[in-house]
Amino acid sequence: MTIVHVKVKQEYLHEFIRATVINHELSVKEPGNLRFDVLQNEDDPTRFALYEAYEDEAAAAAHKKTPHYLTWKETVAPWMAEPREGVSYQGLMPLFSA
């Protein structure tokens, strides 16, 4: 699992959301995708967390090679107020695989 933290420039807030919705809609259809949540901070609407869960490392790596991810990454890069940060986690509960 990865949680990607993003801080967006205020003037690009709506564009970022639109681009991220497209990325979400295509990411959840990928083989091996278990979750792809887009979260917006209630106190600071320019802060987002993307919660990504894949069956295994291969599926997560494949995501980063998809056209929709590469388009999203290139499109939103100039809209970020600071570099995005992806933090990897090991899922304990619920158990996604045995």
PyMOL commands that set and color helices and strands:
alter all, ss='L'
color gray80, all
select helices_A, chain A and resi 10-27+57-63+67-79
alter helices_A, ss='H'
color red, helices_A
select strands_A, chain A and resi 2-8+33-40+47-54+80-88
alter strands_A, ss='S'
color yellow, strands_A
deselect
rebuild
show_as cartoon
